[in-house]
Amino acid sequence: MRRRFAGILGLGVLIVSATALAAPQALKPFERGTWQRVLKGHAGRPTLVHFWGVTCGPCKVELPLLGQFAKDHPGIDVITISADLVPNLPAATQSMLDKAGLSSTENFIFSDGFVERLRFEIDPAWQGDIPRTMLISRDGTISTIEGSAEIADLEKWSAQQLSTH
């Protein structure tokens, strides 16, 4: 009886593990210190970081375009950070990322009640407006696009980053 129970339990663990591997990446909490870890983790690689929110109208238009950009440019690291000022709901956030084709990218959600501190850590001049895109070159130079990013500008930046490699 014990062997049968152990076998069933082992099978259950195996099934859960396989399901977890097949599932898209979950949203990661963006909290104090995360920005420095992101910069360090992507150092030396061209990285596009997009700040957006579920309640942001322009973001709803821009996300699918970024999803296609990420698919077309595997040499560019794409990171999204849901930085909505209203209560950030993980289910709605994940649903929008899935629909936009961004569920396989690295995705964060603000998870600190003191969002001003998070924004200040990223850029002391940032007042919280979204969408906002930060383009980080291989050498660590950061350029910021406030408002919606033009895909043509992202294409040009991407070509410059990939041609220098």
JOKA-V94354 format. One record per run of one state. SS is the DSSP state (h for helix, s for strand, l for the rest). FROM is the first residue (numbers start at 1). TO is the last residue. Records with the same first field share a line. If there is no record, write none. Layout:
SS = FROM-TO ; FROM-TO
This chain:
l = 1-1 ; 23-27 ; 31-33 ; 42-46 ; 53-56 ; 73-76 ; 83-89 ; 101-105 ; 111-114 ; 123-131 ; 137-141 ; 147-150 ; 164-165
h = 2-22 ; 34-41 ; 57-72 ; 90-100 ; 115-122 ; 151-163
s = 28-30 ; 47-52 ; 77-82 ; 106-110 ; 132-136 ; 142-146
